[in-house]
Amino acid sequence: MGGGTAPNMEGARKVMVIADPTHESETALQYALSHAVLEHDKLILLHVENPNSWRNTFSFFSRRPPSPATSPTSSSTTTEGGRGGGGLDFLEAMRHSSETAHPKLHVHVERVEMDGKDKGAVILHHSTVHAVDILVIGQRKSLSNAILG
């Protein structure tokens, strides 16, 4: 296997992308799909929701058609907390994009709540629980950062 990350015991790596309905998150997913994942790796799309914040139901992905049903052999989709739907359609779109780009990729979707914790701590906790090999997070750039580098 290429890359600088050692594979886990099954020979496949676990790549986690932090998912939310933003352009930065889509860019992170595109980066992971083009540079980080290999054919039989496991991709974990983790959405950390803050129940106290306004939920952004408009998604960058909402312009895409709804995804068709997928084969259970190619993916494993889970949403924690038993909720889903309307505001989380971007997760389904991200999963569909991932499976389209890499049909043999195993995709796991997980939604967790912050429960009063820091978002970074929640992300690190879940990356440890899943024994993630690569963690990909989108970055917002301000105008000054874009100009100055």
Long-range contacts (C-beta under 8 A, 24 or more apart in sequence): 1-38, 2-38, 3-36, 3-38, 5-133, 5-134, 6-133, 7-133, 8-131, 8-133, 11-40, 12-38, 12-40, 12-41, 12-42, 12-106, 13-37, 13-38, 13-41, 13-42, 13-133, 13-134, 14-41, 14-42, 14-44, 14-130, 14-131, 14-132, 14-133, 14-134, 15-41, 15-42, 15-43, 15-44, 15-132, 15-133, 15-134, 15-135, 15-136, 16-43, 16-44, 16-45, 16-46, 16-126, 16-127, 16-130, 16-132, 16-134, 16-135, 16-136, 17-43, 17-44, 17-45, 17-46, 17-94, 17-136, 17-137, 18-46, 18-47, 18-48, 18-123, 18-135, 18-136, 18-137, 18-138, 19-45, 19-46, 19-47, 19-90, 19-91, 19-94, 19-109, 20-47, 20-48, 20-56, 20-90, 20-138, 21-56, 21-57, 21-58, 21-59, 21-60, 21-61, 21-87, 21-90, 22-56, 22-60, 22-138, 22-140, 23-60, 23-138, 24-138, 24-139, 24-140, 25-60, 25-90, 25-94, 25-138, 26-60, 26-61, 26-94, 26-138, 27-138, 28-136, 28-137, 28-138, 28-139, 29-94, 29-97, 29-98, 29-136, 31-136, 32-134, 32-136, 33-97, 33-98, 33-101, 33-102, 36-134, 36-136, 37-102, 37-105, 39-102, 39-104, 39-105, 40-104, 40-105, 40-106, 41-105, 41-106, 42-105, 42-106, 42-107, 42-108, 43-98, 43-102, 43-105, 43-106, 43-107, 43-108, 44-108, 44-109, 44-110, 44-130, 44-132, 45-91, 45-94, 45-95, 45-98, 45-107, 45-108, 45-109, 45-110, 46-110, 46-112, 46-123, 46-126, 46-127, 47-88, 47-91, 47-109, 47-110, 47-111, 47-112, 48-112, 48-113, 48-114, 48-119, 48-122, 48-123, 49-111, 49-112, 49-113, 49-114, 50-113, 50-114, 50-119, 51-113, 51-114, 55-87, 56-87, 57-86, 57-87, 59-89, 59-90, 59-93, 60-90, 61-89, 61-90, 61-93, 61-94, 61-97, 62-89, 62-90, 62-93, 64-93, 64-96, 64-97, 66-92, 67-92, 67-93, 67-95, 67-96, 70-95, 70-96, 70-99, 74-99, 74-103, 74-104, 74-105, 74-106, 74-107, 75-99, 75-105, 75-106, 75-107, 75-108, 76-106, 76-107, 76-108, 77-107, 77-108, 77-109, 78-108, 78-109, 78-110, 79-109, 79-110, 79-111, 80-110, 80-111, 80-112, 81-111, 81-112, 81-113, 83-111, 84-111
